[in-house]
Structures are given as C-alpha cells and as structure tokens.
C-alpha cells in the first residue's frame, strides 16, 4: 500500500522528508535527561549534515507508538516574548513570531484513505539568535517524542531529541532552546 502526504505546501513535504531522514539516521550519544514532571526521557543529539532543516528552527512532537495524536501541544516563545503554536487552555493557535508557522501533518493510506499518526510542527524561518522557550502542554495522559533541529550561522546542522517522555493531562513541560549566533556553535536544549 502506498502512502502520500496530504499538505498545502512544498515546505511541509520537505519537512516531512527531513523528519523521515532524521529518524532513519539518528546517531550519537544517548543519556538520560530528567523529565520536568515525571520519570526520565531518552535524549539524543545528532549532527548529521544531510538531514538538517534549511535556514530555520524546526520543532516537532510525535505521538507515542500506536497512537494517532500527540499527547501534548506545542507553544514557542521567541526572545522578544512573541509566540507561535497552540495554547489548549485558551483553545487557540498563535502565529506572532515573524516567518513562523504551526501545522499538523499526517500520512494517509492511498487505498483506504485512513489517516496515519499526526505530528505537530512549529517552524521558524531565519530565527533570531537567543533563547527560545518551549512549552509542551499535555492534552491527555500519554507519551511523546520531541525533535528540535536548527543550524548555526554557517549552515551546520544540529538536532536534539527527547523520546518516550511521559506527560499528564494539563501538565506543562518547559524547555529552553539556545539558538546559536556564532559559527560552529550547536543548538542547545535544556528542560526546566
């Protein structure tokens, strides 16, 4: 059975291809990073040049295996306090960060038309250097995988992934993303 990507833009298709490349090529060091509210999460970093997003900050949340929707929504704040993403408590989406987008992507089966797992994506084109604050807000109790990817000022990619993170409905996990502004500096992410 074939699969196609139902999307409105070529950039979204390219992002999906990058995600598939990333999942297939994840390599690097693995260590435990404390989850802000419960248990531990696997942490992986990769700097595989072939799979970086072009000129942007790419944040993705995937559902746990066997589920169709992520257990949480994403809300990103830039260094100036503008936000992009979804705030479940206000039941609204924001797109205040310049050149940013918030989308939900999924694959559909060509034959049956049934929809596959949904990935929520925040993308910021040409992000300003500095600290971004990411909130992962629990929609229901479950687990999620979080991918954060970006480039330094010379185009060298870096990626950080948190996998199998437990979250409860209504809980908020907070991450600080330090987006680099100097050559050879890597994207850094810490949980609060």
Phi and psi in degrees as a GROMACS rama.xvg file:
@    title "Ramachandran Plot"
@    xaxis  label "Phi"
@    yaxis  label "Psi"
@TYPE xy
-81.8388  160.784  UNK-2
-128.879  143.396  UNK-3
-128.416  156.437  UNK-4
-97.9471  120.941  UNK-5
-92.9673  114.472  UNK-6
-156.14  163.739  UNK-7
-98.1579  -8.12102  UNK-8
-144.656  154.337  UNK-9
-64.9583  -36.063  UNK-10
-60.5408  -38.1132  UNK-11
-66.3321  -41.5607  UNK-12
-60.9399  -44.993  UNK-13
-62.1313  -41.966  UNK-14
-60.4716  -41.1907  UNK-15
-64.331  -40.1484  UNK-16
-65.0468  -38.5963  UNK-17
-63.029  -42.2211  UNK-18
-63.0639  -42.5941  UNK-19
-63.5312  -41.4494  UNK-20
-61.7875  -43.1811  UNK-21
-61.8999  -47.6174  UNK-22
-62.2467  -39.4389  UNK-23
-73.4249  -19.8111  UNK-24
-118.954  13.7039  UNK-25
-57.314  127.223  UNK-26
-149.223  172.762  UNK-27
120.044  -164.379  UNK-28
-87.9651  139.81  UNK-29
-119.108  133.734  UNK-30
-149.804  164.644  UNK-31
-85.9232  136.886  UNK-32
-122.988  131.448  UNK-33
-62.9292  137.174  UNK-34
-77.8921  140.111  UNK-35
-58.0697  -27.2419  UNK-36
-126.761  -23.081  UNK-37
-159.39  128.899  UNK-38
66.1329  -154.048  UNK-39
-129.167  158.688  UNK-40
-123.442  146.349  UNK-41
-73.4034  140.977  UNK-42
-123.152  132.24  UNK-43
-135.287  143.116  UNK-44
-127.515  140.016  UNK-45
-138.698  143.263  UNK-46
-126.381  42.1133  UNK-47
-72.6055  109.036  UNK-48
-57.3514  -31.4978  UNK-49
-71.4372  -9.30843  UNK-50
-123.189  21.6965  UNK-51
-85.4106  150.29  UNK-52
-72.1538  145.996  UNK-53
-78.6258  127.646  UNK-54
41.1336  50.3269  UNK-55
-167.078  176.605  UNK-56
-107.618  123.541  UNK-57
-122.204  118.373  UNK-58
-122.175  128.583  UNK-59
-133.485  139.218  UNK-60
-121.422  127.754  UNK-61
-112.087  149.373  UNK-62
-73.1066  160.548  UNK-63
-67.1123  158.64  UNK-64
-56.4345  134.36  UNK-65
89.1469  -5.5485  UNK-66
-107.467  155.327  UNK-67
-95.6167  -24.8379  UNK-68
-125.962  146.609  UNK-69
-64.7632  147.728  UNK-70
-74.5635  -5.13226  UNK-71
-145.773  161.987  UNK-72
-107.686  162.504  UNK-73
-110.914  139.687  UNK-74
-140.844  117.313  UNK-75
-109.8  135.3  UNK-76
-112.595  130.379  UNK-77
-83.3235  176.509  UNK-78
-59.093  -21.6721  UNK-79
-92.6565  0.145526  UNK-80
90.7181  1.63294  UNK-81
-75.6175  153.064  UNK-82
-128.623  152.962  UNK-83
-140.883  137.06  UNK-84
133.561  -158.472  UNK-85
-122.864  131.823  UNK-86
-107.521  101.628  UNK-87
-59.6657  -33.9139  UNK-88
-63.8874  -34.8626  UNK-89
-92.8892  -6.89422  UNK-90
50.6306  46.837  UNK-91
-148.393  157.99  UNK-92
-104.07  148.919  UNK-93
-120.417  150.391  UNK-94
-147.157  59.5382  UNK-95
-88.2011  -26.566  UNK-96
-71.1138  127.364  UNK-97
-56.2991  142.013  UNK-98
55.0134  39.789  UNK-99
-119.061  162.826  UNK-100
-148.393  155.149  UNK-101
-129.508  122.634  UNK-102
-140.36  161.722  UNK-103
-118.221  129.195  UNK-104
-119.443  150.557  UNK-105
-157.667  160.234  UNK-106
-97.564  147.797  UNK-107
-124.085  146.954  UNK-108
-76.7752  127.574  UNK-109
-60.268  -38.1349  UNK-110
-78.8166  -54.5248  UNK-111
-89.7681  -21.5094  UNK-112
79.1142  -0.659379  UNK-113
-67.5227  142.59  UNK-114
-85.3276  140.861  UNK-115
-91.5624  -170.656  UNK-116
-58.6228  144.728  UNK-117
-96.3059  136.684  UNK-118
-116.823  128.004  UNK-119
-90.7036  135.684  UNK-120
-132.022  131.598  UNK-121
-112.545  128.968  UNK-122
-127.27  130.958  UNK-123
-122.084  116.471  UNK-124
-83.7441  135.135  UNK-125
48.6517  58.7621  UNK-126
-68.5383  148.353  UNK-127
-70.9755  147.897  UNK-128
-68.3267  149.957  UNK-129
137.07  -167.125  UNK-130
-95.6551  126.071  UNK-131
-107.519  143.075  UNK-132
-112.12  125.94  UNK-133
-113.058  129.971  UNK-134
-108.715  129.575  UNK-135
-108.459  109.817  UNK-136
-104.983  119.532  UNK-137
-64.0559  122.796  UNK-138
-88.7485  -36.5736  UNK-139
-154.58  165.615  UNK-140
-71.0601  129.662  UNK-141
175.6  -154.934  UNK-142
-131.641  157.95  UNK-143
-144.119  161.254  UNK-144
-114.806  132.668  UNK-145
-119.296  128.148  UNK-146
-118.526  131.557  UNK-147
-130.279  125.558  UNK-148
-134.263  147.073  UNK-149
-163.31  -177.571  UNK-150
-130.901  152.387  UNK-151
-80.1595  -178.05  UNK-152
-67.5684  -13.4451  UNK-153
-102.88  6.07924  UNK-154
92.8812  4.21588  UNK-155
-76.0547  128.691  UNK-156
-82.729  155.446  UNK-157
-147.825  150.073  UNK-158
-138.901  147.453  UNK-159
-133.758  138.491  UNK-160
-135.404  136.777  UNK-161
-114.089  124.273  UNK-162
-119.267  150.048  UNK-163
58.8584  42.5365  UNK-164
-86.4186  126.707  UNK-165
-82.3058  138.666  UNK-166
-143.061  146.4  UNK-167
-101.71  154.293  UNK-168
-56.144  128.888  UNK-169
85.816  -13.8406  UNK-170
-73.1758  153.885  UNK-171
-123.859  121.75  UNK-172
-97.6039  134.019  UNK-173
-114.815  134.039  UNK-174
-127.591  144.094  UNK-175
-111.448  123.878  UNK-176
-108.178  117.668  UNK-177
-94.6703  106.756  UNK-178
-86.5845  125.648  UNK-179
-71.4705  150.881  UNK-180
-125.34  4.41733  UNK-181
-123.522  151.333  UNK-182
-57.6525  143.051  UNK-183
70.6695  -0.720072  UNK-184
-79.7245  138  UNK-185
-97.4924  153.859  UNK-186
-60.0262  134.132  UNK-187
-124.175  137.899  UNK-188
-133.288  134.969  UNK-189
-134.181  149.856  UNK-190
-95.3661  148.134  UNK-191
